[in-house]
Amino acid sequence: MVNYGVERNIYSRKYVEEIRERVRPIIQNVIEPNAEIIDKEGKFPRENLLALAKEGWNSVTIPEKWGGLDLGYLGFSIVVEEIGKFDASTALVYAMHVGAAQTIALYGNDDQKERWLLPIRQGFIGTFSSSEKATGGHVWFNLSQAERYGKDYIINAEKSFTTSGGEADFYILQTRTPDTTDPSDNSFFIVDGHDKGITAKPWKALGVRGNHSGPITYRNVKVSHRDLVGHEGLGKEVMDEGVNPIYLLGLASTWLGVAQGALTAAVDHVTKTVNKGFNNSLADHQVIRQKLAEVKIQITALKAWQLDLARHYDELLAEGEPLSLLASEVIEFKVQASELADFAARTAMDVAGGYGYKEGIFERLYRDARAGIPMAPSNNIARDQVGKLLVGLPLELWNEGRIK
Ligand SMILES: Cc1cc2nc3c(=O)[nH]c(=O)nc-3n(C[C@H](O)[C@H](O)[C@H](O)COP(=O)(O)OP(=O)(O)OC[C@H]3O[C@@H](n4cnc5c(N)ncnc54)[C@H](O)[C@@H]3O)c2cc1C
């Protein structure tokens, strides 16, 4: 077990910086050097995830009893952000994995924790499998439905996107509870990623090309009753209290990291690029500095928000309060962080001129940063939900009974 050597005062900057310092060697030695090839070849970041697993980072929120570092949502958000500064693909794979593991930590029984959480230290990777083409970004609703097979289950489902598809050792799969006609009656299952009935299609996308988030098919996949998460029909609660808080915090922290990566690359470029005609650098132009300052100011604001939100989650967990108390706020944070990554990547490309447009770090960041905007809840759906909550209108959730 890593000994952090600092008092666990989640409100101290020293504690936060200590976590960053601890994870940085893996990022500098493994993740950063792999980033370009992951993008160019669409290579799954297995090596990065294994390096993180070895030191326990893949179990960052998990209690020590189950092989984890027990650093809470605060520790998780910092690690994702640090990875995101160098590679969005790895950060997303990592965020989905930690989210899947944390769902088992919160809702699993000891048998499940032993079988699925302990192997994470050896490199097991998990992920979420929720989205379906049939219902698009309305991920709260699935058309697929589990069937009974004695006391076990058979899963047939077409999932439109699943990060780490075909690579994960386990999927936290969301589908409708057997026999139900109620659209809000969902269940989650832990599905063995090596089942022969699982087929993942290739991931060909604009950015986050190492992510392997393509469509995935589950054909007659048998799932033991031992791998039902909680009990039948618990899906809505698992989604609101388990999946959404950690998934959205991880997603947003990824984009906060990407924004910082873009700013760092841009500052590096403008300070080093000298126009020999005037013997000045790009950084000598006020317009360039203004644009970079705008990104910096927004990053600083979001970093404070991120820490506050993550700490608040840890407090709610410690007090046994529902994490859904922060449901609107974490969606707002996701919107803001993904828009900031997009803005930072566009600004970086702008200040890097024609050089930025060429193949390289700026165009990679520009492509990667777009992924946050459609990821669930898409920023359009998110704004719709936040707006409806503001004015007291009901959300469109759980009411798609017209679909048969
Ligand atoms: C890189 C990446 C990784 C992903 N990883 C995963 C994963 O690991 N697991 C998983 O389950 N899913 C994953 N997804 C899926 C993702 O979370 C969304 O479910 C998916 O992107 C929705 O896409 P769609 O084309 O079906 O959207 P659609 O629902 O068809 O939306 C199309 C457009 O319409 C808008 N729209 C739709 N409905 C509304 C509405 N009610 N109000 C306002 N606007 C609306 C949307 O904002 C969007 O602009 C991933 C997606 C990406 C891009």
The ligand as an ORCA input file, in Angstrom:
! r2SCAN-3c Opt
* xyz 0 1
  C     -16.118      9.172    -26.755
  C     -17.415      8.591    -26.268
  C     -17.385      7.648    -25.257
  C     -18.577      7.081    -24.787
  N     -18.508      6.135    -23.806
  C     -19.661      5.550    -23.368
  C     -19.632      4.497    -22.381
  O     -18.570      4.117    -21.885
  N     -20.800      3.928    -22.008
  C     -21.985      4.328    -22.516
  O     -23.018      3.765    -22.136
  N     -22.077      5.325    -23.446
  C     -20.923      5.930    -23.876
  N     -20.981      6.940    -24.832
  C     -22.306      7.366    -25.318
  C     -22.695      8.755    -24.818
  O     -22.691      8.812    -23.414
  C     -24.065      9.175    -25.374
  O     -25.046      8.282    -24.964
  C     -24.056      9.186    -26.871
  O     -22.939      9.917    -27.313
  C     -25.339      9.789    -27.393
  O     -25.190      9.888    -28.800
  P     -26.405      9.766    -29.804
  O     -25.838      9.976    -31.167
  O     -27.153      8.523    -29.546
  O     -27.261     11.044    -29.361
  P     -28.721     11.515    -29.723
  O     -29.581     11.285    -28.534
  O     -29.145     10.957    -31.050
  O     -28.514     13.099    -29.828
  C     -28.262     13.798    -31.045
  C     -28.351     15.292    -30.759
  O     -29.660     15.633    -30.269
  C     -29.575     16.269    -28.990
  N     -30.690     15.781    -28.154
  C     -31.167     14.506    -28.064
  N     -32.167     14.434    -27.169
  C     -32.334     15.691    -26.673
  C     -33.216     16.265    -25.707
  N     -34.102     15.518    -25.015
  N     -33.087     17.597    -25.450
  C     -32.174     18.352    -26.112
  N     -31.326     17.856    -27.037
  C     -31.396     16.554    -27.318
  C     -28.216     15.828    -28.442
  O     -27.704     16.789    -27.547
  C     -27.364     15.768    -29.688
  O     -26.893     17.059    -30.017
  C     -19.807      7.499    -25.338
  C     -19.844      8.461    -26.357
  C     -18.664      9.003    -26.823
  C     -18.714     10.043    -27.914
*
